[in-house]
């Protein structure tokens, strides 16, 4: 049997890429595609991976094909990397997958197949005018914000405060970081800061050129008040509104909060496809509203703002 392959991308894309590949080269064995729905989180994907691994023949190893470096499918796959005979390929496209599927019957070496995947993925990207691969294009941020720094400002520049229980993932890495020309991402959470494995993983999936830090609430307040960091353009990430109420009470100035994703669990109220709130969440968000903090729901920068308070004022 050949090396097992698991494809997982946001939405139904993984299923559709597999269908397209099989339309071109025929039905494949020892391969599975997994959907990732908007209301799901990393734990859901990990469970799906485990179920598929039980169905596949993995004695020669597993290759995970995902879409975005730092996205939830990628982060979930990282949980299985204890086995050296496993690799994760990001930026999956059809030329890449087809080449690997055709080659894996004769090649049981994951390192070699990974190189084939990356090389064929790049070669498959061309533009019709010059008919040459597009490999080394520098992407300029869509909205590069140039700000004059107030010399009297002693606090770091908080460009975006976001609640997203996935923390650092694709929407943060490829969307918001570029939108605000971020230089530093800080995850503020007492529990995560004490989890060394999760801390290391979050740092690994940080966007190129951006430093990431995972700190406790009290440590962040100290850092915020340190003039040394006054020039840093920071994206703050939280998993819940209660932690933001705590830092505001300790003197951190926050005027607006972006809510990107809070996953559904039993007992929560789902107010959008990506945001589900517990009774405690609703209570804390109402506190923030009374503090005159803007509460806007947007998964990505181009989404239309949704006023969170309008969704919870009668709850």
Secondary structure as the mmCIF struct_conf table of DSSP 4:
data_model
#
loop_
_struct_conf.conf_type_id
_struct_conf.id
_struct_conf.beg_label_comp_id
_struct_conf.beg_label_asym_id
_struct_conf.beg_label_seq_id
_struct_conf.end_label_comp_id
_struct_conf.end_label_asym_id
_struct_conf.end_label_seq_id
STRN STRN1 UNK A 4 UNK A 8
BEND BEND1 UNK A 10 UNK A 10
STRN STRN2 UNK A 11 UNK A 11
TURN_TY1_P TURN_TY1_P1 UNK A 12 UNK A 12
HELX_RH_AL_P HELX_RH_AL_P1 UNK A 13 UNK A 25
BEND BEND2 UNK A 29 UNK A 30
STRN STRN3 UNK A 31 UNK A 34
STRN STRN4 UNK A 36 UNK A 36
TURN_TY1_P TURN_TY1_P2 UNK A 38 UNK A 39
HELX_RH_AL_P HELX_RH_AL_P2 UNK A 42 UNK A 55
BEND BEND3 UNK A 56 UNK A 56
TURN_TY1_P TURN_TY1_P3 UNK A 59 UNK A 60
STRN STRN5 UNK A 62 UNK A 66
BEND BEND4 UNK A 67 UNK A 68
TURN_TY1_P TURN_TY1_P4 UNK A 69 UNK A 70
BEND BEND5 UNK A 71 UNK A 71
HELX_RH_AL_P HELX_RH_AL_P3 UNK A 72 UNK A 77
HELX_RH_3T_P HELX_RH_3T_P1 UNK A 78 UNK A 80
TURN_TY1_P TURN_TY1_P5 UNK A 81 UNK A 82
BEND BEND6 UNK A 83 UNK A 83
TURN_TY1_P TURN_TY1_P6 UNK A 84 UNK A 85
STRN STRN6 UNK A 86 UNK A 89
BEND BEND7 UNK A 91 UNK A 91
HELX_RH_AL_P HELX_RH_AL_P4 UNK A 94 UNK A 103
TURN_TY1_P TURN_TY1_P7 UNK A 104 UNK A 106
HELX_RH_AL_P HELX_RH_AL_P5 UNK A 110 UNK A 123
TURN_TY1_P TURN_TY1_P8 UNK A 124 UNK A 124
STRN STRN7 UNK A 126 UNK A 127
TURN_TY1_P TURN_TY1_P9 UNK A 128 UNK A 131
STRN STRN8 UNK A 132 UNK A 133
HELX_LH_PP_P HELX_LH_PP_P1 UNK A 137 UNK A 141
TURN_TY1_P TURN_TY1_P10 UNK A 142 UNK A 143
HELX_LH_PP_P HELX_LH_PP_P2 UNK A 148 UNK A 150
TURN_TY1_P TURN_TY1_P11 UNK A 151 UNK A 152
BEND BEND8 UNK A 155 UNK A 155
STRN STRN9 UNK A 157 UNK A 164
TURN_TY1_P TURN_TY1_P12 UNK A 165 UNK A 166
BEND BEND9 UNK A 168 UNK A 169
HELX_RH_AL_P HELX_RH_AL_P6 UNK A 170 UNK A 170
HELX_RH_PI_P HELX_RH_PI_P1 UNK A 171 UNK A 176
HELX_RH_AL_P HELX_RH_AL_P7 UNK A 177 UNK A 179
TURN_TY1_P TURN_TY1_P13 UNK A 180 UNK A 181
BEND BEND10 UNK A 183 UNK A 183
STRN STRN10 UNK A 184 UNK A 188
HELX_RH_AL_P HELX_RH_AL_P8 UNK A 190 UNK A 193
TURN_TY1_P TURN_TY1_P14 UNK A 194 UNK A 194
HELX_RH_AL_P HELX_RH_AL_P9 UNK A 196 UNK A 204
TURN_TY1_P TURN_TY1_P15 UNK A 205 UNK A 205
BEND BEND11 UNK A 206 UNK A 206
HELX_LH_PP_P HELX_LH_PP_P3 UNK A 207 UNK A 207
TURN_TY1_P TURN_TY1_P16 UNK A 208 UNK A 209
STRN STRN11 UNK A 211 UNK A 215
HELX_RH_AL_P HELX_RH_AL_P10 UNK A 217 UNK A 224
TURN_TY1_P TURN_TY1_P17 UNK A 225 UNK A 225
HELX_RH_3T_P HELX_RH_3T_P2 UNK A 227 UNK A 229
TURN_TY1_P TURN_TY1_P18 UNK A 230 UNK A 231
STRN STRN12 UNK A 233 UNK A 238
BEND BEND12 UNK A 239 UNK A 239
HELX_RH_AL_P HELX_RH_AL_P11 UNK A 241 UNK A 249
TURN_TY1_P TURN_TY1_P19 UNK A 250 UNK A 251
STRN STRN13 UNK A 256 UNK A 261
STRN STRN14 UNK A 262 UNK A 262
TURN_TY1_P TURN_TY1_P20 UNK A 266 UNK A 267
HELX_LH_PP_P HELX_LH_PP_P4 UNK A 268 UNK A 268
STRN STRN15 UNK A 269 UNK A 270
BEND BEND13 UNK A 272 UNK A 274
STRN STRN16 UNK A 275 UNK A 275
STRN STRN17 UNK A 276 UNK A 277
HELX_RH_AL_P HELX_RH_AL_P12 UNK A 279 UNK A 290
TURN_TY1_P TURN_TY1_P21 UNK A 291 UNK A 292
STRN STRN18 UNK A 294 UNK A 297
BEND BEND14 UNK A 299 UNK A 300
TURN_TY1_P TURN_TY1_P22 UNK A 301 UNK A 302
BEND BEND15 UNK A 303 UNK A 303
HELX_LH_PP_P HELX_LH_PP_P5 UNK A 304 UNK A 305
STRN STRN19 UNK A 306 UNK A 307
HELX_RH_AL_P HELX_RH_AL_P13 UNK A 308 UNK A 312
TURN_TY1_P TURN_TY1_P23 UNK A 313 UNK A 314
#
